[in-house]
Amino acid sequence: MEVFEDLVHSSTVRIERIVSKGHSSPDKGWYDQDENEWVMVVEGKASLEFEDGSKSELSAGDYINIPAHLKHKVTWTDPDEITVWLAVFYK
């Protein structure tokens, strides 16, 4: 089970902690968010894919800024250990 926990929530920013283990986005569809998202892998490993076919491999300490409406998905998180994300959503 993947766990999402809001740490901070205001009208302009939301900070979320996500814990994954072997999770990925559904095969169909993309995340298409109204907010920008800065996300960092705190622990573990993950892979993101973008609608244009580009990919980003993330390990502990790696981060990426995803502009609003840049369609993306999680293609892989490590099935053998937890992946902890810190996601900051902002307008």
KAHUVEN-V168528 format. One record per backbone hydrogen bond with DSSP energy under -0.5 kcal/mol. CO is the residue of the C=O (numbers start at 1). NH is the residue of the N-H. If there is no record, write none. Layout:
CO;NH  CO;NH
This chain:
3;19  5;17  8;15  12;91  13;10  14;89  15;7  15;8  16;87  17;5  18;20  18;85  19;3  20;83  31;72  33;69  36;90  37;39  37;66  38;88  39;64  40;42  40;86  41;61  43;84  44;60  45;78  46;58  47;75  47;76  48;56  49;73  50;53  54;50  56;48  56;58  58;46  59;62  62;41  64;39  64;66  65;67  66;37  67;70  69;71  71;51  72;31  73;49  73;75  74;25  76;47  78;22  82;84  83;20  83;85  84;42  84;43  85;18  86;40  87;16  87;89  88;38  89;14  90;36
